[in-house]
Amino acid sequence: MKNYKSLFLFIFSCFTLGAAQAQNYPSKTVRLVVPFAAGGSTDIIGRVLAQKLTEAWGQQVIIDNRPGGSTVIGTDIVAKSPPDGHVLLVTPAPFTIVPSLIKKLPYDPAKDFEPITLINTTPLVVVVHPGVPAKNIKELIALAKAKPGVMNFGSSGSGGSNHLAGELFNAMANVKVVHVPYKGNAPALADLVGGHVDIVFNGLTSALPFIKSGKLRALGMTSLNRSAALPEMPTLDEQGLKGFQAVAWNGLTGPARMPKEAVAKTADAVARIMRSPELAEHLKREGSDPVGSSTPEYAAFLRDEIAKWKKVIERAGITSL
């Protein structure tokens, strides 16, 4: 009986200690690791979040840019950080792509992290040079089938989100559009405007000025839902490629074994921030969709994305980075 009483007291003390830690969380400065250099879209959304969380928690939240290694360097820092929730990863789409491109990662994406919430998604838009005669996705597919291996699409580089979106298009439309990698998205978009490539699966935000000026023609959105920034543009799903989804996104992820109460508190705070009318409206104008998902939804999203891109990478025969 004495042993049972001791065990009960031990379990109770652990529970109350965990609850107290969660109630006091965060108890010191929180670092949001961004695995890119400053100035990109992931860094920008991270800085907005850091400012808003600082205001909500009354505790300093700062950005720690750790670029390099196709996001592996920054991601690994979080994987090996103490699981107290004071070091978190602003997680971009490569988190679910890199595992299929780098054979020996220093971390396990399925075991070494605690999903918290999906912050936002940004659809890609299929844009073509005005010289391409297609006016919609069905016409583009017909052109590609009539000229297998002749049409091409530019991307920011092998293994990037817009490269894989093009390969997903090849797979689902059963066509062969040739990939042309560039050293960044800007030169790919510039060559599309110049007519040197036919297609780019581009982030909506940077493509919008060219679409509105008539320098590029938009054919469809790669998200499942239309974008508020371009509401008249139907999705690829609507145009016959059922289930087509290839979006840029950012989430928030912590080290494995992060206290569940701290995960819940952080997810709730991010959801409140992303759903604030002012921020939500600003993001939608820029072509991005605020989310603030539940933790189980985000965990399922990560699993689905890893599995999807693994299949695309294997089918396309994309070599390891």
ZARONU-795001 format. One record per residue (C-alpha): residue in one letter; x, y, z negated. Coordinates in pm, whole numbers, plus 50000, padded with zeros to 5 digits. Each point is the difference from the previous one (the first is absolute). Layout:
// residues N
AXYZ...
//
This chain:
// residues 321
M500005000050000K502875023349913N501564993650344Y496715008750176K499745032049795S503575009750092L499304993250367F496825021149987L501865028849837F502754997950261I497555000550292F498015028449843S503165020749943C501064994850364F496565010650122T499885031349786L503585008950095G499164996750371A496835020449957A501905027049813Q502695001450270A497355003050272Q498195027249805N503245019749975Y500964993750364P501825017750145S502265007649705K502835015550203T500805012750349V498634977950280R502094995550314L498234994350330V502584984050227V499545008750368P502054976650223F500455027250264A501805033250023A498135031449901G497615015950247G498144970350149S496354991249953T500674975449714D502125025849820I497315026750044I497194978549863G502304989349715R500685036249905V496315008650003L499344970149776A502895008649766Q498675035249950K496434988649938L501044971949762T502175024349805E496965022349955A497734970749907W502374983249755G501855029749852Q503184980350062Q502575007650268V499734979050318I502885004650246I500974987850347D503174979550044N500934996750370R501984968150066P500204995350379G501854972850187G499934963550091S496615002150173T498455009849661V501724970649822I502295021749784G497235019949833T497694970149977D502664978949828I500595027149739V496374997249891A500064961950007K502905000449751S498695028249777P498594994049650P496314990150036D498715027649775G498425020350281H502435029149988V501584991250336L497514995050285L500294995750376V498195022050249T499524970550232P499905004750380A498904975850273P503514985050048F499554982949663T497824974350180I502084999050321V503584997349872P499524965549841S499574985350349L502965019050144I502684996349731K500774964249907K501735005949666L498265027449805P501305007849650Y496424997949870D496864979450054P497125022550115A497444975349862K501564994049657D502075030349903F497335027150019E496745010149837P497475014750247I498305031449867T498005017850271L499845008550369I500475037850019N499135008850359T499934986850354T500805017850325P498734985050324L502064998750314V498545012350325V500664984150338V501205028550220V501014999050366H501525024150246P497285017050208G501454982750307V498824966449867P496544995350160A498404981949704K497295019749816N499324974449728I501444968049850K498154976450235E501455018150300L503474999449842I499774962449949A498864995650362L502995020450121A502424980149785K498594966950126A500265011750359K503675009349948P501444975649743G503385011549873V499855032850193M498335023349750N501935009449687F499535015249656G502445020749797S500594997649625S502125014749723G502154968450002S499874962349978G497974987149707G498275032949927S496255004149953N499345013550348H502144972650158L498014973149821A496725017250089G501004996350365E500874963449951L496674994249824F498335016050305N501934976350230A498864970149794M496345009549960A499515013050356N502054971550149V502195023750201K503725006850039V500855036649949V503785004349966H501415015649684V502415029550035P501645008449663Y501185035249917K502015014049711G497015015649832N496425008950080A500675035350129P502074989350303A497474972750085L497195025549996A502095024850203D500654973850268L496304991550010V499155036750060G502695000350269G498524969350168H502994977349941V497914974349810D496354990950043I498664994749648V500845007349636F498154987349693N500575032149811G499095014349661L496915021350043T501405030449818S502945006050236A498024990150311L497045023649942P501615031950141F500904981950324I496524984950028K498275033449946S502275017550250G499344973550265K503634989250023L498984965049887R496804979950033A498684981049697L498374966250069G499204986049658M500664998649627T501794970349842S497995001449677L496724981849940N498195033049945R500105031950204S502115028949876A498445032149873A502795018750180L498924985450335P496434987749943E499094996450367M502774974450059P498834963749967T502154973349839L501594970750182D497674978149797E497015018250149Q501484996250348G500214962349995L503114991149800K498054987949698G501845002949669F502895020350145Q501595019649717A503465015249992V500325029749766A502775018249824W499385000349627N501405007949657G499354981849676L501265000649644T501774969449863G501824992449676P502444973449883A498584965749920R498644995449647M499085036749969P497365002149721K496514995050143E498655029449801A502645023050151V499164986750348A496315007249943K500685034949860T502225008850297A497584986050259D497135019549844A502025032449998V501034996050365A496414992250104R498775031849830I502735020450172M499384985650348R496255005149972S500205036349893P498085019650269E502795024950072L502744974050052A497734975750185E498905027050244H503605011250059L501174964550075K497104993650239R500795031750194E503584987350036G498794966650134S500504979849681D497374982149792P500165001149617V499334966549835G500824994549631S499034963250009S499544975849714T503034979049907P498474967050125E499125016650332Y503575012550039A501464965949911A497804983650266F500965027050251L503714993049945R499544962450043D498015004950321E502505024650147I503004977349928A498244970350164K498825020350302W503355015350085K501804967049948K497884985050279V500505029950229I503795000149947E500284962650063R497855001750315A501965029450141G503334983549917I501255031149819T503464992849861S501075007249643L501255034749912
//
